[in-house]
Amino acid sequence: MSEALIIELVREAIFTVCIVALPPLAVSLVVGLAISIFQATTQIQEQSLAFVPKIIAVFLTLAVMAPWTARMMVNYTSRLYNRIPDIFR
């Protein structure tokens, strides 16, 4: 097992995690920004006003993106399993 193979596997794992985590994080950022602007303009400082819409938006994003996320994870796992013979050389 070479160092290059290990580095490649770790790089691919980190890349997959970043790609899968991007949609919910982006939605959370956009919703949080919209809620913050709304709170600043109306001077409403309620904590649940910021939390509840963000959590609902993230859950909806996760539900919508679930097939794509599963496909990405299955593809990564199958590539990892296909490299098992290379690991033990």
KANOR-V438900 format. One record per residue. N is the residue number from 1. PHI is phi in whole degrees, -180 to 180 (NA if undefined). PSI is psi in degrees with one decimal (999 if undefined). D_FIRST is the distance of its C-alpha to the first C-alpha in whole Angstrom. Layout:
<<N:PHI:PSI:D_FIRST> <N:PHI:PSI:D_FIRST>>
This chain:
<<1:NA:119.5:0> <2:-93:161.0:4> <3:-65:-34.9:7> <4:-63:-39.0:8> <5:-67:-42.5:7> <6:-64:-44.8:8> <7:-62:-40.8:11> <8:-64:-42.6:12> <9:-65:-42.9:11> <10:-68:-40.9:14> <11:-61:-44.3:16> <12:-66:-37.3:17> <13:-65:-45.3:17> <14:-65:-41.1:20> <15:-62:-42.7:21> <16:-64:-42.7:22> <17:-63:-42.8:23> <18:-64:-42.0:26> <19:-67:-40.3:27> <20:-71:-33.7:28> <21:-82:-15.3:29> <22:-62:-47.6:31> <23:-59:-49.4:34> <24:-64:-36.5:36> <25:-67:-39.8:35> <26:-66:-42.0:37> <27:-64:-42.1:40> <28:-61:-40.8:40> <29:-64:-46.3:41> <30:-67:-44.9:43> <31:-66:-41.9:45> <32:-62:-40.6:45> <33:-65:-43.1:46> <34:-63:-43.1:49> <35:-66:-39.8:50> <36:-63:-42.1:50> <37:-64:-42.0:52> <38:-62:-44.0:55> <39:-66:-36.6:55> <40:-70:-37.7:56> <41:-76:-32.9:59> <42:-97:-7.7:60> <43:59:33.3:60> <44:-93:121.8:58> <45:-115:50.5:56> <46:-89:127.0:55> <47:-68:-37.7:51> <48:-69:-22.4:51> <49:-65:-31.3:52> <50:-84:-34.0:49> <51:-80:-47.7:47> <52:-63:-49.1:48> <53:-63:-35.9:48> <54:-66:-44.2:44> <55:-67:-36.5:43> <56:-66:-43.5:45> <57:-64:-39.7:43> <58:-67:-42.4:40> <59:-64:-40.4:40> <60:-64:-40.2:42> <61:-64:-43.4:39> <62:-63:-38.1:36> <63:-68:-41.6:38> <64:-70:-38.7:39> <65:-88:1.7:35> <66:-58:-44.8:34> <67:-64:-41.1:33> <68:-66:-42.0:31> <69:-63:-44.8:29> <70:-62:-41.0:29> <71:-63:-42.2:28> <72:-63:-43.5:25> <73:-69:-38.5:24> <74:-67:-40.5:23> <75:-62:-43.6:22> <76:-64:-43.8:19> <77:-64:-41.1:19> <78:-67:-38.2:19> <79:-64:-37.6:16> <80:-66:-44.1:14> <81:-64:-35.4:15> <82:-68:-20.9:14> <83:-91:-0.4:11> <84:-58:-41.7:10> <85:-62:-32.6:10> <86:-69:-29.5:7> <87:-68:-38.2:5> <88:-94:18.7:6> <89:-87:999:6>>
